[in-house]
Amino acid sequence: MPRVLYLTGQNNHDWRRTSVICAGLLRDRLGYDVVIDHEAEKALCGDLSGYDLIFLDYNGPTWNDQARAAFEAAIAGGCGLVSLHASNNAHTGWVAFERMVVPLWRETGNHGDFHEYEVTIDDPDHPITRGMAAFRTWDELYHAQQNPQDAPVHVLASAYSDPATRGSGKVEPMATVTQYGEGRIFHLLLGHVWTGNPASHNGNSTIALESDGFRALLLRGSEWATTGTVSAT
């Protein structure tokens, strides 16, 4: 049974709800053994050898040298990595991280209104997206994300950022893959859950985590990052 270290505990988004939902999906749908750790830096300074996947649901201060070195070594050595939504806001200037999680929210990063839009599949032949159709979801739509290290990245899914919803007027990446050493990396830019009363605004609810398309990408991307293959549907 693959073991997952789910790193969270600091985020400008509602990590308390996202961690329960996303970790639950990995457990229930993939049968993974998921350890949710709210002290990411401390966890990374421990023994990582038993983990097959690190899942980032974290947007907080950059970790100390020991934690960063352990994280880099784990991914380079073949541990898979999944990055969710605002996790790409973190760790500005950490070169290795900026080569792993692409694209990133940096100086130009922004988003328009929280709204319903269509996510299209750019690569129907990749194991993660093979057989998937375009789907509609409610979410933020990140735009003007950056690749400061000019790292190689492959876009699997994207969405048009409509100026009518304060978007960029461009097609923006929603799911990407890359590799760092032996480690496979899946980055899902979807998944906005804001803090606050869910009844006051859809962006405060968990609707962004509820579409079949979002869940398929999350599960398939996590399995691929772990094993290189996909059996989840």
Protein Blocks (a to p, Z undefined) as FASTA:
>chain_A
ZZddddehiafbdfklmmmmmmmmmmmmnopacdddfblmlmmmmcfklpcbdcddbddd
dddfklmmmmmmmmmnopacddehjlmmgoghilklmmmmccdddfklccdddddddddd
fblmbmklgoiacddddddddehiacfkopacddfbdcdddfklopnoiacdfbdcddeh
jbccdddfbhiacedjfklomklmmklmmpmklmmmmmmmmmmmmnopafbZZ
